[in-house]
Amino acid sequence: MWWMSVIATGLSFSLLAWAVGRRCMALRTNGGVGPGDNRLLSMVWPWVVALMPVSRRLLPDRAKRIVQRTVSTAGLASERWQAEHVIALQLFSLIVFFSVSLITMLIGTKASLGTSLAVAALIGLSGGWLPYQRLQERARQRQARMLRELPFMLDMATLCVEAGQNLQGALQQAAWHGPPGPLRSELQHALSDMRAGVPRIKALQLMGGRAGLPALQSLVSLIAQAEQMGMSMGPLFRAQAQQHRAARFLRAERLALEAPVKMLFPLVICIFPCSFLIIAFPIATRLLQTGF
């Protein structure tokens, strides 16, 4: 029936849009705005650049700030991505998936024009939303990785401070010898701002704003208060490291407790029916042989 074709077409294009958006946001640029060595993005990029004037007109200032904050949290601001690039990529995805799905519906199904337009619009909106959804997913993954790296960075800063170095020297050592990751990159960015003349606390506050982590922002506030009051940074860093390590353990426990609930759906839909079929097949065969 035609409605089954509609459902299959919608699901296939939604999966394709998800794959394209995921691949396009997995960026490795060579400095500056551009697709770098991402072949899929290299093909899409000229259209993104062509749609940027339209995205600038469509994007309100408030929405632009929200998208730009997400871009910074995802770590793409260092690669000179702007909010207009993301909106242009969404527009391109919307146009492509609307056009292709509409042509597929008109040629491959017997649906009416109104139904084809409605389904194509739904698929196009889904395709247009998925690049931003992928951007948000990348930002969440980056924040989670920074939370995992934060206790170790604080331990290194504690050792350096207790060995006699000042705050900036301890942060420098943590940035040099810390494990590679987004937290180390943000710390190196903050140290570069300090060398460029930005005040130390201001550079750390900018780092917390780019990361979008409340834990990092509260740490910067504590550092500012400790500097104003003349407190030692060693006990502060040690207490913060223990607190964040305990919080990481609690997050791991929460995820472990959520695992059985997440496994319930595949068990009920996939595993249990197969088990019932395997158990019931010999019984049904024996009953048919006995003429039941």
N, C-alpha and C positions, 0 to 999 in steps of 0.2 A: 504494500500500500504506500501511497505517496507520503503519508505522515511519518512512516518509518524511515523513508529516505531523508525527510527533513531532519529527523532526530540524528540520524547517522551523519548527515552533512554538518549539522551544528557541532556535534561532538568532535568530528575530525578537524574542523577548522579551529575549534577552541584549543585542542591539543597542539595544533600547528602554531597557533598564535602564542601559546605558552612557551613552546620550544624556541620560537624565533625571538621572543622577548627575553628569555633566559640567556640565549646565546649572545644577543646584542648587548646586554648589560654586563657580560663577563668580559670586561675591557682590559686591554693591555696597550696603552698608547705609548708613543715614542716621544712624548713631550709636546705640549700644545694640543689644540683641538684637532682631532682627527681620528680615523679608525684604527691606526696602528697596524698590527699584523692580524687583526680579526677580519677574515675574508668576508663573512656575511655582513658585518658592519661597513666594510669597504664598499660593497655594492649598494648598501642602503644610504650611505652618508651623503652623496650628492643630493638626493631627494630631501634628506633632513635639512641640509643647508638651504635648499630652495624653499622649504616650508617655514623657515625661521621667521621671516617677516610676518607671516600670518599668525604664528604662535605669539609673537610680541604684541600684536593687536588684540588677540583673544584672551591673553593672560592678564587678569587683574593684579594689582600690586600685592594684595594680601595673598593670593594664590601663588604668586611668584616667590614671595618670601617663604611660604611653606615648602614649595618644591625645592627651592635653593637650600633650605635647611636640611631636607632629606638628602639632597645631593652631597652636601658637606658631611653628613653623618655616614653616608655610604662610602666616603673616601674618594669621590670622583672630582671634588673641587680642586684637588691637587693636580688633576689631569685637565684642568681648565674647562670642565663641563659646566654649563649654565642651565638654568631652568628652561630657557627657550629650546635647548637641544632636546630635553626630555619631552616637552610638549610637542615639538615637531616630530619626534619619533612616534609619539602616540597618534598624531594626525595621520602620519604615513601608514601606520598599522591599521588604523580605522578605515582609511580609504581602500587599501589593498584588500582587506578581508571582506569589506562590504561589496566591493566590485566582483571579486572572485566568487563569493558565495551567491550573489545575485545571479551571475551568469550560470553557475552550476545549478541553481534552483530552476531557472527558466529552461535550461536545456535538458537536464537530467531527471526532472520530476514533472508531474502533471498538476502541480499546485498553481493556484491563481496568482495573478500579478500582486494583489494585495498581500497574500500570504508570503509570497517570495520576498517582497519588500520588507515585511515585518521580520521575517527570519534573518534576512541579510542585515537589517539594522541591528538586530540583537547580536549577531555574530560580529559585526563591525564594532559595536560598543565594547564587546568583550575583548576583541583584539586590541582596541585602543586603550583599554584599561590595564592590560597585562604588562606593558613596559614599566608603568609606574608601580604596579604591584611587585614586579621583580626588583625595582629600585628599593622599595621598602623592605623586601626580604633581604636584600644585600646589606642594607643599613642595620637590620636586626642581627644578622649574623656577625657583622663587624663589631657591634656593641657587645654581643655575647663573648666574642673572642677577647675584646679589651678587658672585660670583667674577669676573665680567666687569667689574663696576664698581669693584672694590677697587683695582686699580693706579692708576686715575685719581684716586680719592679720596686715596690715599697721595701721589701727586704734588702735589696741591693742599696737603695738610698739610705736605709738605716745603718748598714755597715759602713758606708762612706762617711755619713755624718758622725757616727761614733768614733771613726778613725781620725777625725779632726778636720774634715773638709767642710766648706760652707754649703749652703743649699744649692747654689748653681753648680758647684763642682760635683756634688752628689748626683744631681740630675744629669750632668754631663756623663759621668761614669755609667749611670744606668742606661743612658741612651747609646753609649758606645758598646757596652758589654751585655746588654739585655738581649733576650731572644727576639729574633725578627718577627714583626707583626704590626698591626695597626697602632697599638699603644706606643711602641717604639718610634714609629713614623711621626705620630702626633707630638711626641716629646722632642724629637729632632726639629720639627717645625717650630715648636715653642722656643727652643734654644736658638734657632736661627733668628726668630723675632727679637730675642734678647740681644743678640749680637748686632742686630740692625738698629738698636736704640730703644726698643719698646721696653717699658718698665717690666720687671720680673713678674709681679702679680698680674699685671694686665696681660702679659703673654700667656700665663697659665690660665687666666680666665677665658681668653680666646680659645685656648686648647680645649677647655671644658665645653665651651659653646659649640665648637666644631664636632666634638665627639657626641654631644647630646646625651651624656650619661649623668644622671643625678648624683651617683656615687663619686664621680670625678669632680663634679662641680662643688659638692660639699667638702671634698678633700682640699680643693683650692681655697675655699672659704676658711677652713681651719688653718691652712698654712698662712693666709693673710692675717688672721687673728693672732697666731703664734708669733709672727714677725713684729706685729704692733706691740705685743706685750713682752717681747724679748724672751720668749720661752725657747727651750731646747727642742730641736726638730727630731732628735733620736727617739724619745719616748712616744712622740706623736706618730711618727711613721711606723713604729713597732705596733702600737695599739691599732692603727688603721689596717695594717697588714693582717693582724689576727682577726679583726672584725670582718674584713672582706673574705678571708679564707673560710671563716665560719659561715658567712653568707653563701659562698660558693658550694660548701658542703650541703647546706639546706636546699639550694636549688637543685643539686644532684639528687637528693632524697625526694624532692617533689616530682621531678621527672621520672624517677623510678616508680613512684606510686601511681603516676598517670599511665604507665605502660600497659597494665592490664586493661584499663578502660579503652585505650587506643587499639588494643588487639581484639577487642570484642567484635568489632564490625567485620574484619576479615575472617575471623573464626566463624561467625554466623553465616556470612554470605558465601565464603569459599570453601572452608575446610569441613564444616559440619555437613553440608549437603553431599560432598564427595564421600565422607565417611559413611553416611546413611546409605548411599548408593552401593558402596562396596559391601556393606553388611547385608543389605536387602536383596542384592542380586542373586546370591546362591539360594536364599529362601524362596524368592519368586520363581527361580528356575525349578526347584524341587517341587513346588506346588503345581506348576504347569505340567511337569512330568507325571505327577500323580493324578492329573485330571481334575484338580480342585476348581 
